[in-house]
Amino acid sequence: MEESNPILGEQFKKIVWNQINSNNPPMTKVTYNRLLSEGIEKEEVIRLLACVVSTETYNVLKFERPFDLDAYEKMLLKLPKMPWE
């Protein structure tokens, strides 16, 4: 999948790394480790996690609602299947 905005994509990846390093939310790091153990390369794992971050961010903005941790974690559990699939 080609990024439509590479700068924004990099920002979402930074968010992912911040979540992994701070272990907040913990499910991000759990999912990171799970996907790596499934043989997915690190760069692809980060891209997949960034897709989840971008999807939840979109939902927050579009529906003018707070961040939904439950919805976010459900999307993480479905990876490597994309949130919109």
C-alpha positions in Angstrom: 0.0 0.0 0.0 1.4 3.4 -1.0 1.3 6.1 1.5 -0.7 9.1 0.4 1.2 11.5 2.7 4.7 10.2 3.6 5.2 12.9 6.3 2.0 12.0 8.1 2.9 8.3 7.7 6.2 9.0 9.5 4.4 10.8 12.3 2.1 7.8 12.8 5.2 5.5 12.9 6.7 7.8 15.6 3.5 7.4 17.6 3.9 3.6 17.3 7.5 3.7 18.5 6.5 5.9 21.4 3.7 3.5 22.4 6.1 0.5 22.2 8.9 2.2 24.2 6.5 3.5 26.9 4.4 0.3 26.9 1.3 2.5 26.7 -1.0 1.0 25.7 0.5 -2.3 26.4 -1.4 -4.1 23.6 0.7 -2.2 21.0 3.9 -3.8 22.3 2.2 -7.2 22.6 1.0 -6.9 19.0 4.5 -5.8 17.9 6.1 -8.9 19.4 3.3 -11.2 18.1 3.7 -10.0 14.6 7.5 -10.3 14.7 7.1 -13.9 16.1 4.9 -14.6 13.1 7.8 -13.8 10.8 6.7 -10.4 9.7 9.6 -8.0 9.2 10.0 -5.1 11.6 9.4 -2.4 9.1 6.2 -4.0 8.0 5.1 -4.5 11.6 5.5 -0.8 12.3 3.6 0.0 9.1 0.7 -2.2 10.1 0.6 -0.7 13.6 0.7 2.8 12.1 -2.3 1.9 10.0 -4.2 1.2 13.2 -3.1 4.5 14.7 -4.2 6.3 11.6 -7.5 4.6 11.5 -8.3 5.4 15.1 -7.1 9.0 14.6 -9.4 9.3 11.6 -12.3 8.0 13.7 -11.6 10.4 16.5 -11.6 13.4 14.1 -14.5 12.3 11.8 -16.9 11.4 14.6 -15.6 14.0 17.1 -15.2 11.5 19.8 -12.5 10.6 22.3 -9.9 8.0 21.6 -11.5 4.5 22.0 -9.0 2.1 23.6 -11.3 -0.9 23.2 -11.7 -0.2 19.5 -8.0 0.4 19.1 -7.1 -2.9 20.8 -9.6 -4.8 18.7 -8.0 -3.5 15.5 -4.6 -4.5 16.9 -5.8 -8.1 17.6 -6.9 -8.4 13.9 -3.5 -7.5 12.5 -2.1 -8.4 10.0 -5.6 -8.0 8.6 -6.1 -4.3 8.0 -8.6 -2.4 10.1 -10.7 -1.5 7.1 -10.9 -5.1 5.8 
